[in-house]
Amino acid sequence: MLPGFVDTHVHYPQTRIIGRATGPLLRWLEQSVFPEEARFARRPYASAVADEMIDRMLAAGTTCAAIFSSSNPAATEVLLGRLAERGLRGAVGLTLMDVRSPKALSLSRDAAMTACRKLIRRWHQHDDGRLEVAITPRFALSCSRAMLRAAGRLAAEHGLLVQTHIAETEEELAATRAAHRDASDYLDVYDRAGLLGERTVLAHAIHLSPREWDRVRDAGARIAHCPDSNFFLGSGRMPLSEAHDRGILVGLGSDVAAGRSFSMRRAMASAYDNALCLGRSVSLPTLFRMATLDGAGALGLGDRVGSLEAGKDADFVLMRLSEQAKTVEDALAQLVFDNDDLGVEACYVRGQRLS
Ligand SMILES: [Zn+2]
Protein backbone atom coordinates (compact mmCIF):
# COMPACT_ATOMS: atom_id res chain seq x y z
CA MET A 1 0.00 0.00 0.00
CA LEU A 2 1.48 3.31 -1.12
CA PRO A 3 0.25 6.88 -1.12
CA GLY A 4 -1.33 7.63 -4.51
CA PHE A 5 1.11 9.19 -6.92
CA VAL A 6 0.83 12.93 -7.58
CA ASP A 7 1.51 14.14 -11.13
CA THR A 8 2.26 17.85 -10.83
CA HIS A 9 2.28 18.52 -14.57
CA VAL A 10 0.34 16.82 -17.37
CA HIS A 11 -1.52 17.86 -20.54
CA TYR A 12 -4.94 16.25 -21.05
CA PRO A 13 -5.29 17.12 -24.76
CA GLN A 14 -1.96 15.45 -25.53
CA THR A 15 -3.05 12.02 -24.30
CA ARG A 16 -3.19 10.57 -27.81
CA ILE A 17 0.09 11.96 -29.13
CA ILE A 18 2.68 10.37 -26.87
CA GLY A 19 5.79 9.54 -28.86
CA ARG A 20 5.56 12.12 -31.67
CA ALA A 21 9.26 12.63 -32.10
CA THR A 22 9.17 16.06 -33.75
CA GLY A 23 11.13 17.95 -31.07
CA PRO A 24 12.73 20.23 -30.00
CA LEU A 25 10.00 22.09 -28.15
CA LEU A 26 8.83 24.84 -30.48
CA ARG A 27 8.77 22.62 -33.59
CA TRP A 28 7.04 19.83 -31.63
CA LEU A 29 4.36 22.29 -30.50
CA GLU A 30 3.73 23.45 -34.09
CA GLN A 31 3.84 20.07 -35.75
CA SER A 32 2.37 17.67 -33.21
CA VAL A 33 0.69 19.46 -30.32
CA PHE A 34 -1.31 22.35 -31.74
CA PRO A 35 -3.10 20.32 -34.46
CA GLU A 36 -4.11 17.72 -31.86
CA GLU A 37 -5.25 20.30 -29.28
CA ALA A 38 -7.48 21.89 -31.95
CA ARG A 39 -9.47 18.63 -32.12
CA PHE A 40 -10.83 19.34 -28.62
CA ALA A 41 -13.34 21.75 -30.10
CA ARG A 42 -15.36 18.58 -30.73
CA ARG A 43 -17.14 17.52 -27.56
CA PRO A 44 -17.32 13.75 -28.22
CA TYR A 45 -13.59 13.70 -28.89
CA ALA A 46 -12.90 15.66 -25.69
CA SER A 47 -15.06 13.30 -23.68
CA ALA A 48 -13.48 10.11 -25.07
CA VAL A 49 -9.94 11.37 -24.42
CA ALA A 50 -10.82 12.52 -20.88
CA ASP A 51 -11.77 8.94 -20.00
CA GLU A 52 -8.67 7.55 -21.72
CA MET A 53 -6.46 9.86 -19.68
CA ILE A 54 -8.18 8.95 -16.43
CA ASP A 55 -7.89 5.23 -17.23
CA ARG A 56 -4.17 5.61 -17.93
CA MET A 57 -3.56 7.60 -14.75
CA LEU A 58 -5.32 5.00 -12.63
CA ALA A 59 -3.42 2.20 -14.35
CA ALA A 60 -0.24 4.01 -13.29
CA GLY A 61 -1.37 4.58 -9.70
CA THR A 62 -1.85 8.33 -10.03
CA THR A 63 -4.67 9.63 -7.84
CA CYS A 64 -4.00 13.38 -8.03
CA ALA A 65 -2.82 15.62 -10.86
CA ALA A 66 -2.35 19.22 -11.92
CA ILE A 67 -3.70 19.21 -15.45
CA PHE A 68 -3.44 21.59 -18.39
CA SER A 69 -6.64 21.38 -20.40
CA SER A 70 -6.87 22.68 -23.97
CA SER A 71 -7.75 26.32 -24.64
CA ASN A 72 -11.31 25.22 -25.36
CA PRO A 73 -13.70 26.07 -22.48
CA ALA A 74 -16.23 23.34 -23.40
CA ALA A 75 -13.51 20.67 -23.44
CA THR A 76 -12.30 21.88 -20.05
CA GLU A 77 -15.83 21.61 -18.74
CA VAL A 78 -16.01 18.06 -20.12
CA LEU A 79 -12.77 17.09 -18.40
CA LEU A 80 -13.86 18.47 -15.03
CA GLY A 81 -17.15 16.64 -15.38
CA ARG A 82 -15.38 13.33 -16.04
CA LEU A 83 -12.98 13.86 -13.11
CA ALA A 84 -15.95 14.66 -10.86
CA GLU A 85 -17.64 11.46 -11.94
CA ARG A 86 -14.58 9.18 -11.88
CA GLY A 87 -13.34 10.33 -8.47
CA LEU A 88 -9.77 11.51 -9.10
CA ARG A 89 -8.35 14.47 -7.24
CA GLY A 90 -6.82 17.39 -9.07
CA ALA A 91 -6.54 20.88 -10.39
CA VAL A 92 -7.49 21.74 -13.97
CA GLY A 93 -6.89 24.91 -15.92
CA LEU A 94 -8.06 26.29 -19.23
CA THR A 95 -4.82 26.78 -21.18
CA LEU A 96 -4.48 30.50 -21.90
CA MET A 97 -3.21 31.49 -25.35
CA ASP A 98 -3.99 34.81 -27.04
CA VAL A 99 -0.89 35.66 -29.09
CA ARG A 100 1.67 33.85 -31.26
CA SER A 101 -0.71 30.88 -31.33
CA PRO A 102 -2.71 29.15 -34.08
CA LYS A 103 -6.07 30.78 -34.70
CA ALA A 104 -7.93 27.59 -33.80
CA LEU A 105 -6.45 27.65 -30.30
CA SER A 106 -6.39 31.38 -29.55
CA LEU A 107 -8.88 32.82 -27.12
CA SER A 108 -9.02 36.56 -26.41
CA ARG A 109 -8.30 37.80 -22.92
CA ASP A 110 -11.92 38.76 -22.28
CA ALA A 111 -13.32 35.47 -23.59
CA ALA A 112 -10.75 33.49 -21.61
CA MET A 113 -11.40 35.36 -18.35
CA THR A 114 -15.16 34.95 -18.78
CA ALA A 115 -14.67 31.22 -19.37
CA CYS A 116 -12.38 30.92 -16.33
CA ARG A 117 -14.91 32.67 -14.10
CA LYS A 118 -17.61 30.29 -15.27
CA LEU A 119 -15.38 27.28 -14.59
CA ILE A 120 -14.55 28.63 -11.13
CA ARG A 121 -18.23 29.11 -10.25
CA ARG A 122 -19.11 25.63 -11.43
CA TRP A 123 -16.11 23.55 -10.35
CA HIS A 124 -13.70 25.26 -7.97
CA GLN A 125 -13.62 23.38 -4.64
CA HIS A 126 -16.10 20.86 -6.03
CA ASP A 127 -16.74 17.87 -3.75
CA ASP A 128 -15.20 19.46 -0.66
CA GLY A 129 -12.06 20.58 -2.50
CA ARG A 130 -11.37 17.38 -4.46
CA LEU A 131 -11.36 19.43 -7.68
CA GLU A 132 -9.86 22.86 -8.15
CA VAL A 133 -9.66 25.27 -11.03
CA ALA A 134 -6.14 26.49 -11.77
CA ILE A 135 -5.00 29.56 -13.67
CA THR A 136 -2.97 28.20 -16.56
CA PRO A 137 -1.08 30.49 -18.95
CA ARG A 138 0.50 28.05 -21.43
CA PHE A 139 3.80 29.94 -21.28
CA ALA A 140 4.97 33.53 -21.64
CA LEU A 141 5.27 33.24 -25.42
CA SER A 142 1.60 32.38 -25.97
CA CYS A 143 0.24 35.16 -23.73
CA SER A 144 0.03 38.93 -24.08
CA ARG A 145 1.02 41.08 -21.13
CA ALA A 146 -2.65 42.01 -20.71
CA MET A 147 -3.63 38.32 -20.58
CA LEU A 148 -0.96 37.55 -17.97
CA ARG A 149 -2.04 40.47 -15.80
CA ALA A 150 -5.70 39.53 -15.99
CA ALA A 151 -4.77 35.95 -15.10
CA GLY A 152 -2.74 37.16 -12.12
CA ARG A 153 -5.66 39.25 -10.85
CA LEU A 154 -8.10 36.37 -11.17
CA ALA A 155 -5.74 33.97 -9.38
CA ALA A 156 -5.31 36.44 -6.51
CA GLU A 157 -9.03 37.12 -6.28
CA HIS A 158 -9.84 33.43 -5.69
CA GLY A 159 -6.55 32.15 -4.20
CA LEU A 160 -6.12 29.79 -7.17
CA LEU A 161 -3.25 27.54 -8.08
CA VAL A 162 -1.19 29.00 -10.94
CA GLN A 163 0.55 26.58 -13.29
CA THR A 164 2.72 27.39 -16.27
CA HIS A 165 5.99 26.53 -18.02
CA ILE A 166 9.32 28.28 -17.60
CA ALA A 167 12.77 28.12 -19.19
CA GLU A 168 12.35 24.79 -20.92
CA THR A 169 14.68 25.41 -23.88
CA GLU A 170 17.21 28.07 -24.83
CA GLU A 171 15.35 28.83 -28.06
CA GLU A 172 12.17 29.50 -26.07
CA LEU A 173 14.17 31.64 -23.65
CA ALA A 174 15.48 33.87 -26.47
CA ALA A 175 12.01 34.19 -28.03
CA THR A 176 10.51 35.09 -24.64
CA ARG A 177 13.11 37.81 -24.08
CA ALA A 178 12.25 39.28 -27.50
CA ALA A 179 8.51 39.09 -26.86
CA HIS A 180 8.58 40.57 -23.34
CA ARG A 181 11.25 43.25 -23.48
CA ASP A 182 10.04 45.05 -20.36
CA ALA A 183 10.87 42.05 -18.15
CA SER A 184 14.39 41.58 -16.81
CA ASP A 185 14.33 37.81 -17.35
CA TYR A 186 11.87 34.94 -17.95
CA LEU A 187 10.67 34.66 -14.36
CA ASP A 188 10.13 38.41 -14.22
CA VAL A 189 7.47 38.11 -16.96
CA TYR A 190 5.30 36.14 -14.53
CA ASP A 191 6.40 38.11 -11.49
CA ARG A 192 5.34 41.43 -13.01
CA ALA A 193 1.93 40.00 -13.83
CA GLY A 194 1.28 38.92 -10.23
CA LEU A 195 1.54 35.24 -11.14
CA LEU A 196 4.37 34.31 -8.81
CA GLY A 197 3.66 33.18 -5.25
CA GLU A 198 3.22 30.23 -2.93
CA ARG A 199 0.46 28.77 -5.10
CA THR A 200 2.57 28.86 -8.28
CA VAL A 201 3.86 25.65 -9.90
CA LEU A 202 6.52 26.24 -12.56
CA ALA A 203 7.23 23.36 -14.93
CA HIS A 204 10.76 22.59 -16.16
CA ALA A 205 12.96 25.43 -14.81
CA ILE A 206 15.96 24.13 -16.74
CA HIS A 207 17.61 27.36 -17.83
CA LEU A 208 17.16 29.72 -14.86
CA SER A 209 19.75 32.22 -13.63
CA PRO A 210 20.87 32.35 -9.98
CA ARG A 211 18.71 35.46 -9.54
CA GLU A 212 15.67 33.60 -10.82
CA TRP A 213 16.32 30.62 -8.52
CA ASP A 214 16.61 32.98 -5.55
CA ARG A 215 13.40 34.70 -6.53
CA VAL A 216 11.55 31.37 -6.88
CA ARG A 217 12.65 30.61 -3.31
CA ASP A 218 11.75 34.04 -1.94
CA ALA A 219 8.32 33.95 -3.59
CA GLY A 220 7.66 30.47 -2.16
CA ALA A 221 6.88 29.10 -5.64
CA ARG A 222 7.18 25.41 -6.47
CA ILE A 223 8.71 23.42 -9.31
CA ALA A 224 7.26 20.60 -11.41
CA HIS A 225 10.30 18.61 -12.54
CA CYS A 226 9.55 16.71 -15.76
CA PRO A 227 12.75 14.84 -16.63
CA ASP A 228 11.30 12.30 -19.06
CA SER A 229 9.88 15.14 -21.15
CA ASN A 230 13.21 16.95 -20.97
CA PHE A 231 14.99 13.91 -22.38
CA PHE A 232 12.43 13.36 -25.15
CA LEU A 233 12.56 16.95 -26.42
CA GLY A 234 16.28 17.36 -25.73
CA SER A 235 15.46 20.42 -23.63
CA GLY A 236 18.39 20.18 -21.22
CA ARG A 237 19.05 18.93 -17.70
CA MET A 238 17.11 20.50 -14.84
CA PRO A 239 19.57 21.23 -12.00
CA LEU A 240 17.57 19.69 -9.16
CA SER A 241 20.19 20.65 -6.58
CA GLU A 242 19.62 24.37 -7.31
CA ALA A 243 16.07 23.89 -6.04
CA HIS A 244 16.74 21.45 -3.21
CA ASP A 245 19.74 23.41 -1.88
CA ARG A 246 17.44 26.44 -1.59
CA GLY A 247 14.64 24.47 0.09
CA ILE A 248 12.32 24.90 -2.91
CA LEU A 249 9.60 22.26 -3.06
CA VAL A 250 9.87 20.07 -6.18
CA GLY A 251 7.23 17.63 -7.39
CA LEU A 252 7.50 15.35 -10.40
CA GLY A 253 5.49 15.71 -13.58
CA SER A 254 4.87 13.25 -16.37
CA ASP A 255 4.39 16.14 -18.83
CA VAL A 256 2.56 13.87 -21.22
CA ALA A 257 2.86 14.04 -24.18
CA ALA A 258 6.48 15.20 -24.14
CA GLY A 259 6.81 12.72 -21.32
CA ARG A 260 6.37 9.23 -22.73
CA SER A 261 4.36 7.72 -19.91
CA PHE A 262 1.70 8.66 -17.39
CA SER A 263 3.62 6.66 -14.82
CA MET A 264 5.30 8.53 -12.00
CA ARG A 265 7.55 5.50 -11.72
CA ARG A 266 8.94 6.44 -15.12
CA ALA A 267 9.27 10.06 -13.91
CA MET A 268 11.23 8.89 -10.85
CA ALA A 269 13.59 6.78 -12.96
CA SER A 270 14.16 9.66 -15.38
CA ALA A 271 14.77 12.06 -12.47
CA TYR A 272 17.45 9.70 -11.24
CA ASP A 273 19.09 9.60 -14.72
CA ASN A 274 18.79 13.36 -15.07
CA ALA A 275 20.57 14.05 -11.78
CA LEU A 276 23.30 11.54 -12.58
CA CYS A 277 23.91 13.25 -15.94
CA LEU A 278 24.71 16.37 -13.90
CA GLY A 279 27.08 14.46 -11.66
CA ARG A 280 24.66 14.31 -8.75
CA SER A 281 22.75 11.41 -7.31
CA VAL A 282 19.22 11.42 -5.91
CA SER A 283 18.30 8.85 -3.29
CA LEU A 284 15.37 6.51 -3.75
CA PRO A 285 13.47 7.92 -0.75
CA THR A 286 13.87 11.43 -2.20
CA LEU A 287 12.58 10.30 -5.59
CA PHE A 288 9.62 8.60 -3.93
CA ARG A 289 8.88 11.68 -1.83
CA MET A 290 8.93 13.90 -4.93
CA ALA A 291 6.40 11.60 -6.62
CA THR A 292 4.08 11.66 -3.60
CA LEU A 293 4.38 14.02 -0.61
CA ASP A 294 6.42 16.80 -2.23
CA GLY A 295 4.15 16.71 -5.25
CA ALA A 296 1.15 17.07 -2.97
CA GLY A 297 2.91 19.92 -1.16
CA ALA A 298 3.69 21.64 -4.46
CA LEU A 299 -0.03 21.68 -5.21
CA GLY A 300 -0.88 22.94 -1.70
CA LEU A 301 -2.34 19.58 -0.67
CA GLY A 302 0.43 18.33 1.61
CA ASP A 303 -1.83 18.39 4.65
CA ARG A 304 -4.44 16.18 2.97
CA VAL A 305 -2.66 13.66 0.73
CA GLY A 306 0.79 12.42 -0.33
CA SER A 307 1.52 10.12 2.61
CA LEU A 308 -0.22 7.50 4.72
CA GLU A 309 -0.82 9.32 7.99
CA ALA A 310 -3.67 9.54 10.45
CA GLY A 311 -5.84 12.56 9.77
CA LYS A 312 -5.16 12.69 6.05
CA ASP A 313 -7.54 11.66 3.30
CA ALA A 314 -7.12 7.99 2.39
CA ASP A 315 -5.72 8.41 -1.13
CA PHE A 316 -3.63 5.32 -1.77
CA VAL A 317 -2.75 2.60 -4.25
CA LEU A 318 -2.23 -1.10 -3.91
CA MET A 319 0.65 -2.50 -5.94
CA ARG A 320 2.02 -5.97 -6.32
CA LEU A 321 5.79 -6.13 -5.74
CA SER A 322 7.81 -9.22 -6.53
CA GLU A 323 8.70 -11.51 -3.69
CA GLN A 324 12.39 -10.70 -4.03
CA ALA A 325 11.81 -7.34 -2.35
CA LYS A 326 12.73 -8.10 1.27
CA THR A 327 13.52 -4.58 2.47
CA VAL A 328 12.07 -1.11 1.94
CA GLU A 329 15.17 -0.25 -0.10
CA ASP A 330 14.57 -3.31 -2.33
CA ALA A 331 10.94 -2.38 -2.75
CA LEU A 332 11.78 1.21 -3.70
CA ALA A 333 14.41 0.06 -6.21
CA GLN A 334 11.87 -2.26 -7.77
CA LEU A 335 9.25 0.47 -7.82
CA VAL A 336 11.53 3.02 -9.48
CA PHE A 337 13.72 0.97 -11.81
CA ASP A 338 12.29 -2.46 -12.46
CA ASN A 339 9.37 -1.54 -14.62
CA ASP A 340 8.33 -4.72 -16.33
CA ASP A 341 6.24 -6.74 -13.95
CA LEU A 342 4.77 -4.47 -11.32
CA GLY A 343 1.06 -3.97 -11.42
CA VAL A 344 -1.29 -1.48 -9.81
CA GLU A 345 -4.01 -3.54 -8.20
CA ALA A 346 -6.31 -0.71 -7.14
CA CYS A 347 -6.48 3.06 -6.57
CA TYR A 348 -8.43 4.74 -3.79
CA VAL A 349 -9.32 8.39 -3.18
CA ARG A 350 -10.79 9.20 0.24
CA GLY A 351 -11.11 5.50 0.83
CA GLN A 352 -13.30 4.99 -2.25
CA ARG A 353 -12.01 2.50 -4.78
CA LEU A 354 -11.66 4.03 -8.25
CA SER A 355 -10.22 1.14 -10.23
ZN1 LIG B 1 4.02 20.85 -20.15
Residues whose N, C-alpha, C, O or C-beta is under 5 A from the ligand:
A	BS01	ZN	D255
